[in-house]
Amino acid sequence: MSTAKYDCIIVGTGPAGIFAAWELCNNSNLKILMLEKGRDINARYCHLA
């Protein structure tokens, strides 16, 4: 079993988690892991108001 190393782990990929990951990816060289127990991000949808 191998061990992966991450600089930042984001638990929850709701709007805040996704935005945090986006900002970290665009403004740093950190290795990021995102964890979510819900639906895959491609299976989500947002109703327009």
PQR file with spaces between the fields and no chain letter, atoms N, CA, C, O and H, PARSE charges and radii, in Angstrom:
ATOM       1  N    MET     1       0.851   -1.186    0.000 -0.4000 1.5000
ATOM       2  CA   MET     1       0.000    0.000    0.000 -0.0000 2.0000
ATOM       3  C    MET     1       0.888    1.237    0.000  0.5500 1.7000
ATOM       4  O    MET     1       1.757    1.380    0.860 -0.5500 1.4000
ATOM       5  N    SER     2       0.675    2.119   -0.947 -0.4000 1.5000
ATOM       6  CA   SER     2       1.470    3.345   -1.011 -0.0000 2.0000
ATOM       7  C    SER     2       0.764    4.471   -0.268  0.5500 1.7000
ATOM       8  O    SER     2      -0.452    4.447   -0.077 -0.5500 1.4000
ATOM       9  H    SER     2      -0.031    2.003   -1.645  0.4000 1.0000
ATOM      10  N    THR     3       1.534    5.434    0.137 -0.4000 1.5000
ATOM      11  CA   THR     3       0.987    6.580    0.853 -0.0000 2.0000
ATOM      12  C    THR     3       1.155    7.826   -0.002  0.5500 1.7000
ATOM      13  O    THR     3       2.241    8.103   -0.511 -0.5500 1.4000
ATOM      14  H    THR     3       2.521    5.454   -0.017  0.4000 1.0000
ATOM      15  N    ALA     4       0.077    8.567   -0.151 -0.4000 1.5000
ATOM      16  CA   ALA     4       0.128    9.823   -0.906 -0.0000 2.0000
ATOM      17  C    ALA     4       0.293   10.977    0.074  0.5500 1.7000
ATOM      18  O    ALA     4      -0.201   10.918    1.200 -0.5500 1.4000
ATOM      19  H    ALA     4      -0.805    8.343    0.263  0.4000 1.0000
ATOM      20  N    LYS     5       0.977   12.008   -0.350 -0.4000 1.5000
ATOM      21  CA   LYS     5       1.182   13.189    0.493 -0.0000 2.0000
ATOM      22  C    LYS     5       0.516   14.387   -0.172  0.5500 1.7000
ATOM      23  O    LYS     5       0.675   14.621   -1.370 -0.5500 1.4000
ATOM      24  H    LYS     5       1.379   12.055   -1.265  0.4000 1.0000
ATOM      25  N    TYR     6      -0.229   15.135    0.627 -0.4000 1.5000
ATOM      26  CA   TYR     6      -0.927   16.324    0.139 -0.0000 2.0000
ATOM      27  C    TYR     6      -0.611   17.500    1.045  0.5500 1.7000
ATOM      28  O    TYR     6      -0.398   17.329    2.246 -0.5500 1.4000
ATOM      29  H    TYR     6      -0.358   14.944    1.600  0.4000 1.0000
ATOM      30  N    ASP     7      -0.580   18.690    0.469 -0.4000 1.5000
ATOM      31  CA   ASP     7      -0.376   19.907    1.244 -0.0000 2.0000
ATOM      32  C    ASP     7      -1.682   20.394    1.850  0.5500 1.7000
ATOM      33  O    ASP     7      -1.688   21.026    2.906 -0.5500 1.4000
ATOM      34  H    ASP     7      -0.752   18.829   -0.506  0.4000 1.0000
ATOM      35  N    CYS     8      -2.781   20.101    1.182 -0.4000 1.5000
ATOM      36  CA   CYS     8      -4.092   20.592    1.615 -0.0000 2.0000
ATOM      37  C    CYS     8      -5.143   19.537    1.300  0.5500 1.7000
ATOM      38  O    CYS     8      -5.163   18.983    0.201 -0.5500 1.4000
ATOM      39  H    CYS     8      -2.777   19.588    0.323  0.4000 1.0000
ATOM      40  N    ILE     9      -6.017   19.261    2.266 -0.4000 1.5000
ATOM      41  CA   ILE     9      -7.135   18.345    2.058 -0.0000 2.0000
ATOM      42  C    ILE     9      -8.420   19.126    2.287  0.5500 1.7000
ATOM      43  O    ILE     9      -8.613   19.717    3.350 -0.5500 1.4000
ATOM      44  H    ILE     9      -6.001   19.712    3.159  0.4000 1.0000
ATOM      45  N    ILE    10      -9.297   19.129    1.293 -0.4000 1.5000
ATOM      46  CA   ILE    10     -10.577   19.823    1.387 -0.0000 2.0000
ATOM      47  C    ILE    10     -11.664   18.772    1.522  0.5500 1.7000
ATOM      48  O    ILE    10     -11.840   17.928    0.643 -0.5500 1.4000
ATOM      49  H    ILE    10      -9.140   18.649    0.430  0.4000 1.0000
ATOM      50  N    VAL    11     -12.393   18.830    2.633 -0.4000 1.5000
ATOM      51  CA   VAL    11     -13.473   17.879    2.893 -0.0000 2.0000
ATOM      52  C    VAL    11     -14.787   18.569    2.558  0.5500 1.7000
ATOM      53  O    VAL    11     -15.165   19.556    3.190 -0.5500 1.4000
ATOM      54  H    VAL    11     -12.250   19.516    3.347  0.4000 1.0000
ATOM      55  N    GLY    12     -15.471   18.041    1.564 -0.4000 1.5000
ATOM      56  CA   GLY    12     -16.727   18.632    1.117 -0.0000 2.0000
ATOM      57  C    GLY    12     -16.498   19.440   -0.145  0.5500 1.7000
ATOM      58  O    GLY    12     -15.697   20.374   -0.164 -0.5500 1.4000
ATOM      59  H    GLY    12     -15.164   17.239    1.050  0.4000 1.0000
ATOM      60  N    THR    13     -17.212   19.068   -1.200 -0.4000 1.5000
ATOM      61  CA   THR    13     -17.029   19.775   -2.466 -0.0000 2.0000
ATOM      62  C    THR    13     -18.292   20.514   -2.872  0.5500 1.7000
ATOM      63  O    THR    13     -18.722   20.480   -4.025 -0.5500 1.4000
ATOM      64  H    THR    13     -17.863   18.309   -1.184  0.4000 1.0000
ATOM      65  N    GLY    14     -18.867   21.178   -1.888 -0.4000 1.5000
ATOM      66  CA   GLY    14     -19.955   22.097   -2.192 -0.0000 2.0000
ATOM      67  C    GLY    14     -19.352   23.349   -2.799  0.5500 1.7000
ATOM      68  O    GLY    14     -18.167   23.362   -3.132 -0.5500 1.4000
ATOM      69  H    GLY    14     -18.517   21.205   -0.952  0.4000 1.0000
ATOM      70  N    PRO    15     -20.134   24.394   -2.949 -0.5600 1.5000
ATOM      71  CA   PRO    15     -19.621   25.624   -3.558  0.2800 2.0000
ATOM      72  C    PRO    15     -18.365   26.172   -2.872  0.5500 1.7000
ATOM      73  O    PRO    15     -17.429   26.595   -3.552 -0.5500 1.4000
ATOM      74  N    ALA    16     -18.335   26.171   -1.546 -0.4000 1.5000
ATOM      75  CA   ALA    16     -17.169   26.706   -0.833 -0.0000 2.0000
ATOM      76  C    ALA    16     -15.936   25.835   -1.043  0.5500 1.7000
ATOM      77  O    ALA    16     -14.841   26.357   -1.255 -0.5500 1.4000
ATOM      78  H    ALA    16     -19.095   25.828   -0.994  0.4000 1.0000
ATOM      79  N    GLY    17     -16.099   24.515   -0.987 -0.4000 1.5000
ATOM      80  CA   GLY    17     -14.968   23.615   -1.186 -0.0000 2.0000
ATOM      81  C    GLY    17     -14.404   23.693   -2.589  0.5500 1.7000
ATOM      82  O    GLY    17     -13.188   23.694   -2.779 -0.5500 1.4000
ATOM      83  H    GLY    17     -16.989   24.092   -0.815  0.4000 1.0000
ATOM      84  N    ILE    18     -15.290   23.758   -3.573 -0.4000 1.5000
ATOM      85  CA   ILE    18     -14.841   23.854   -4.962 -0.0000 2.0000
ATOM      86  C    ILE    18     -14.123   25.179   -5.200  0.5500 1.7000
ATOM      87  O    ILE    18     -13.086   25.210   -5.861 -0.5500 1.4000
ATOM      88  H    ILE    18     -16.278   23.758   -3.418  0.4000 1.0000
ATOM      89  N    PHE    19     -14.666   26.270   -4.668 -0.4000 1.5000
ATOM      90  CA   PHE    19     -14.031   27.576   -4.852 -0.0000 2.0000
ATOM      91  C    PHE    19     -12.679   27.624   -4.151  0.5500 1.7000
ATOM      92  O    PHE    19     -11.721   28.179   -4.689 -0.5500 1.4000
ATOM      93  H    PHE    19     -15.509   26.244   -4.130  0.4000 1.0000
ATOM      94  N    ALA    20     -12.593   27.045   -2.946 -0.4000 1.5000
ATOM      95  CA   ALA    20     -11.316   27.011   -2.223 -0.0000 2.0000
ATOM      96  C    ALA    20     -10.275   26.238   -3.030  0.5500 1.7000
ATOM      97  O    ALA    20      -9.135   26.684   -3.161 -0.5500 1.4000
ATOM      98  H    ALA    20     -13.371   26.594   -2.508  0.4000 1.0000
ATOM      99  N    ALA    21     -10.658   25.091   -3.567 -0.4000 1.5000
ATOM     100  CA   ALA    21      -9.731   24.294   -4.373 -0.0000 2.0000
ATOM     101  C    ALA    21      -9.311   25.054   -5.627  0.5500 1.7000
ATOM     102  O    ALA    21      -8.141   25.037   -6.009 -0.5500 1.4000
ATOM     103  H    ALA    21     -11.584   24.728   -3.460  0.4000 1.0000
ATOM     104  N    TRP    22     -10.261   25.711   -6.256 -0.4000 1.5000
ATOM     105  CA   TRP    22      -9.977   26.502   -7.470 -0.0000 2.0000
ATOM     106  C    TRP    22      -8.937   27.584   -7.177  0.5500 1.7000
ATOM     107  O    TRP    22      -7.965   27.745   -7.916 -0.5500 1.4000
ATOM     108  H    TRP    22     -11.212   25.725   -5.946  0.4000 1.0000
ATOM     109  N    GLU    23      -9.157   28.314   -6.098 -0.4000 1.5000
ATOM     110  CA   GLU    23      -8.223   29.381   -5.730 -0.0000 2.0000
ATOM     111  C    GLU    23      -6.843   28.824   -5.391  0.5500 1.7000
ATOM     112  O    GLU    23      -5.828   29.375   -5.819 -0.5500 1.4000
ATOM     113  H    GLU    23      -9.946   28.184   -5.498  0.4000 1.0000
ATOM     114  N    LEU    24      -6.803   27.732   -4.624 -0.4000 1.5000
ATOM     115  CA   LEU    24      -5.515   27.137   -4.269 -0.0000 2.0000
ATOM     116  C    LEU    24      -4.780   26.626   -5.505  0.5500 1.7000
ATOM     117  O    LEU    24      -3.564   26.791   -5.611 -0.5500 1.4000
ATOM     118  H    LEU    24      -7.627   27.285   -4.277  0.4000 1.0000
ATOM     119  N    CYS    25      -5.485   26.022   -6.420 -0.4000 1.5000
ATOM     120  CA   CYS    25      -4.858   25.509   -7.647 -0.0000 2.0000
ATOM     121  C    CYS    25      -4.315   26.632   -8.523  0.5500 1.7000
ATOM     122  O    CYS    25      -3.249   26.501   -9.124 -0.5500 1.4000
ATOM     123  H    CYS    25      -6.472   25.888   -6.335  0.4000 1.0000
ATOM     124  N    ASN    26      -5.043   27.719   -8.589 -0.4000 1.5000
ATOM     125  CA   ASN    26      -4.637   28.831   -9.452 -0.0000 2.0000
ATOM     126  C    ASN    26      -3.588   29.737   -8.834  0.5500 1.7000
ATOM     127  O    ASN    26      -2.904   30.463   -9.555 -0.5500 1.4000
ATOM     128  H    ASN    26      -5.909   27.826   -8.101  0.4000 1.0000
ATOM     129  N    ASN    27      -3.444   29.711   -7.509 -0.4000 1.5000
ATOM     130  CA   ASN    27      -2.562   30.670   -6.843 -0.0000 2.0000
ATOM     131  C    ASN    27      -1.458   30.023   -6.016  0.5500 1.7000
ATOM     132  O    ASN    27      -0.838   30.692   -5.190 -0.5500 1.4000
ATOM     133  H    ASN    27      -4.000   29.121   -6.923  0.4000 1.0000
ATOM     134  N    SER    28      -1.206   28.743   -6.221 -0.4000 1.5000
ATOM     135  CA   SER    28      -0.146   28.083   -5.461 -0.0000 2.0000
ATOM     136  C    SER    28       0.309   26.836   -6.203  0.5500 1.7000
ATOM     137  O    SER    28      -0.267   26.451   -7.221 -0.5500 1.4000
ATOM     138  H    SER    28      -1.710   28.200   -6.891  0.4000 1.0000
ATOM     139  N    ASN    29       1.335   26.225   -5.680 -0.4000 1.5000
ATOM     140  CA   ASN    29       1.824   24.954   -6.219 -0.0000 2.0000
ATOM     141  C    ASN    29       1.526   23.821   -5.254  0.5500 1.7000
ATOM     142  O    ASN    29       2.234   22.815   -5.232 -0.5500 1.4000
ATOM     143  H    ASN    29       1.803   26.537   -4.853  0.4000 1.0000
ATOM     144  N    LEU    30       0.478   23.982   -4.455 -0.4000 1.5000
ATOM     145  CA   LEU    30       0.126   22.976   -3.460 -0.0000 2.0000
ATOM     146  C    LEU    30      -0.500   21.752   -4.114  0.5500 1.7000
ATOM     147  O    LEU    30      -1.185   21.853   -5.131 -0.5500 1.4000
ATOM     148  H    LEU    30      -0.098   24.800   -4.473  0.4000 1.0000
ATOM     149  N    LYS    31      -0.253   20.603   -3.516 -0.4000 1.5000
ATOM     150  CA   LYS    31      -0.896   19.361   -3.953 -0.0000 2.0000
ATOM     151  C    LYS    31      -2.162   19.210   -3.121  0.5500 1.7000
ATOM     152  O    LYS    31      -2.097   19.136   -1.894 -0.5500 1.4000
ATOM     153  H    LYS    31       0.304   20.520   -2.689  0.4000 1.0000
ATOM     154  N    ILE    32      -3.320   19.166   -3.789 -0.4000 1.5000
ATOM     155  CA   ILE    32      -4.616   19.238   -3.112 -0.0000 2.0000
ATOM     156  C    ILE    32      -5.398   17.950   -3.321  0.5500 1.7000
ATOM     157  O    ILE    32      -5.410   17.380   -4.412 -0.5500 1.4000
ATOM     158  H    ILE    32      -3.373   19.227   -4.786  0.4000 1.0000
ATOM     159  N    LEU    33      -6.052   17.503   -2.251 -0.4000 1.5000
ATOM     160  CA   LEU    33      -6.964   16.365   -2.310 -0.0000 2.0000
ATOM     161  C    LEU    33      -8.341   16.859   -1.901  0.5500 1.7000
ATOM     162  O    LEU    33      -8.491   17.519   -0.873 -0.5500 1.4000
ATOM     163  H    LEU    33      -6.043   17.966   -1.365  0.4000 1.0000
ATOM     164  N    MET    34      -9.352   16.537   -2.712 -0.4000 1.5000
ATOM     165  CA   MET    34     -10.736   16.886   -2.381 -0.0000 2.0000
ATOM     166  C    MET    34     -11.498   15.605   -2.079  0.5500 1.7000
ATOM     167  O    MET    34     -11.416   14.637   -2.835 -0.5500 1.4000
ATOM     168  H    MET    34      -9.230   16.000   -3.548  0.4000 1.0000
ATOM     169  N    LEU    35     -12.241   15.595   -0.972 -0.4000 1.5000
ATOM     170  CA   LEU    35     -13.029   14.432   -0.566 -0.0000 2.0000
ATOM     171  C    LEU    35     -14.503   14.798   -0.523  0.5500 1.7000
ATOM     172  O    LEU    35     -14.875   15.858   -0.020 -0.5500 1.4000
ATOM     173  H    LEU    35     -12.307   16.381   -0.357  0.4000 1.0000
ATOM     174  N    GLU    36     -15.343   13.910   -1.058 -0.4000 1.5000
ATOM     175  CA   GLU    36     -16.790   14.138   -1.065 -0.0000 2.0000
ATOM     176  C    GLU    36     -17.495   12.800   -0.979  0.5500 1.7000
ATOM     177  O    GLU    36     -17.129   11.858   -1.682 -0.5500 1.4000
ATOM     178  H    GLU    36     -15.040   13.050   -1.467  0.4000 1.0000
ATOM     179  N    LYS    37     -18.498   12.706   -0.128 -0.4000 1.5000
ATOM     180  CA   LYS    37     -19.244   11.453   -0.023 -0.0000 2.0000
ATOM     181  C    LYS    37     -20.503   11.456   -0.885  0.5500 1.7000
ATOM     182  O    LYS    37     -21.132   10.413   -1.061 -0.5500 1.4000
ATOM     183  H    LYS    37     -18.795   13.471    0.444  0.4000 1.0000
ATOM     184  N    GLY    38     -20.871   12.603   -1.417 -0.4000 1.5000
ATOM     185  CA   GLY    38     -22.083   12.719   -2.224 -0.0000 2.0000
ATOM     186  C    GLY    38     -21.857   12.334   -3.673  0.5500 1.7000
ATOM     187  O    GLY    38     -20.932   11.590   -4.000 -0.5500 1.4000
ATOM     188  H    GLY    38     -20.360   13.450   -1.274  0.4000 1.0000
ATOM     189  N    ARG    39     -22.717   12.854   -4.533 -0.4000 1.5000
ATOM     190  CA   ARG    39     -22.656   12.556   -5.970 -0.0000 2.0000
ATOM     191  C    ARG    39     -21.396   13.109   -6.610  0.5500 1.7000
ATOM     192  O    ARG    39     -20.803   14.078   -6.137 -0.5500 1.4000
ATOM     193  H    ARG    39     -23.468   13.459   -4.267  0.4000 1.0000
ATOM     194  N    ASP    40     -21.005   12.464   -7.700 -0.4000 1.5000
ATOM     195  CA   ASP    40     -19.886   12.930   -8.499 -0.0000 2.0000
ATOM     196  C    ASP    40     -20.187   14.342   -9.002  0.5500 1.7000
ATOM     197  O    ASP    40     -21.343   14.672   -9.267 -0.5500 1.4000
ATOM     198  H    ASP    40     -21.486   11.676   -8.084  0.4000 1.0000
ATOM     199  N    ILE    41     -19.182   15.152   -9.130 -0.4000 1.5000
ATOM     200  CA   ILE    41     -19.388   16.547   -9.540 -0.0000 2.0000
ATOM     201  C    ILE    41     -20.051   16.638  -10.916  0.5500 1.7000
ATOM     202  O    ILE    41     -20.783   17.591  -11.182 -0.5500 1.4000
ATOM     203  H    ILE    41     -18.243   14.884   -8.914  0.4000 1.0000
ATOM     204  N    ASN    42     -19.808   15.667  -11.784 -0.4000 1.5000
ATOM     205  CA   ASN    42     -20.433   15.678  -13.112 -0.0000 2.0000
ATOM     206  C    ASN    42     -21.909   15.300  -13.066  0.5500 1.7000
ATOM     207  O    ASN    42     -22.631   15.529  -14.036 -0.5500 1.4000
ATOM     208  H    ASN    42     -19.214   14.893  -11.567  0.4000 1.0000
ATOM     209  N    ALA    43     -22.367   14.728  -11.962 -0.4000 1.5000
ATOM     210  CA   ALA    43     -23.765   14.313  -11.830 -0.0000 2.0000
ATOM     211  C    ALA    43     -24.608   15.353  -11.097  0.5500 1.7000
ATOM     212  O    ALA    43     -25.799   15.137  -10.873 -0.5500 1.4000
ATOM     213  H    ALA    43     -21.780   14.542  -11.174  0.4000 1.0000
ATOM     214  N    ARG    44     -24.007   16.470  -10.725 -0.4000 1.5000
ATOM     215  CA   ARG    44     -24.731   17.520  -10.000 -0.0000 2.0000
ATOM     216  C    ARG    44     -25.330   18.525  -10.967  0.5500 1.7000
ATOM     217  O    ARG    44     -24.901   18.639  -12.115 -0.5500 1.4000
ATOM     218  H    ARG    44     -23.039   16.646  -10.907  0.4000 1.0000
ATOM     219  N    TYR    45     -26.320   19.243  -10.488 -0.4000 1.5000
ATOM     220  CA   TYR    45     -26.895   20.316  -11.288 -0.0000 2.0000
ATOM     221  C    TYR    45     -27.360   21.424  -10.349  0.5500 1.7000
ATOM     222  O    TYR    45     -27.583   21.203   -9.159 -0.5500 1.4000
ATOM     223  H    TYR    45     -26.669   19.150   -9.556  0.4000 1.0000
ATOM     224  N    CYS    46     -27.497   22.595  -10.905 -0.4000 1.5000
ATOM     225  CA   CYS    46     -27.931   23.760  -10.136 -0.0000 2.0000
ATOM     226  C    CYS    46     -29.047   24.443  -10.925  0.5500 1.7000
ATOM     227  O    CYS    46     -28.863   24.814  -12.084 -0.5500 1.4000
ATOM     228  H    CYS    46     -27.316   22.775  -11.872  0.4000 1.0000
ATOM     229  N    HIS    47     -30.187   24.602  -10.294 -0.4000 1.5000
ATOM     230  CA   HIS    47     -31.304   25.280  -10.952 -0.0000 2.0000
ATOM     231  C    HIS    47     -31.010   26.772  -11.068  0.5500 1.7000
ATOM     232  O    HIS    47     -30.466   27.380  -10.146 -0.5500 1.4000
ATOM     233  H    HIS    47     -30.337   24.300   -9.352  0.4000 1.0000
ATOM     234  N    LEU    48     -31.366   27.342  -12.185 -0.4000 1.5000
ATOM     235  CA   LEU    48     -31.226   28.782  -12.361 -0.0000 2.0000
ATOM     236  C    LEU    48     -32.428   29.466  -11.746  0.5500 1.7000
ATOM     237  O    LEU    48     -33.560   29.002  -11.885 -0.5500 1.4000
ATOM     238  H    LEU    48     -31.808   26.848  -12.934  0.4000 1.0000
ATOM     239  N    ALA    49     -32.177   30.571  -11.065 -0.4000 1.5000
ATOM     240  CA   ALA    49     -33.275   31.293  -10.412 -0.0000 2.0000
ATOM     241  C    ALA    49     -34.053   32.123  -11.401  0.5500 1.7000
ATOM     242  O    ALA    49     -35.012   32.796  -11.022 -0.5500 1.4000
ATOM     243  H    ALA    49     -31.258   30.948  -10.952  0.4000 1.0000
